[in-house]
Amino acid sequence: MSISIIVLESIMADLPIAAVTRVAKNAGAERVGADASEILVQKTEEFLGELVREAVKLANHAGRKTIKEEDIEMAAEKFA
């Protein structure tokens, strides 16, 4: 008999929920539920992580350790 154990990690968000909710409202959401705010923060942080990882690759390819605006712009094109 096999037993599966699921471990749920408590994730501390780096982005403030209120700020992300404000962005959603500025984008046209009239109201944002608490559960939607939490998942919106999570998905935003995941997207930003992917964007930055791509920008870091571009900076490294250019021989730099510092990411620049151009790296972010080029990385963003990948996700457009």
Helices and strands as residue ranges (DSSP letters): H 17-26, H 34-61, H 69-79
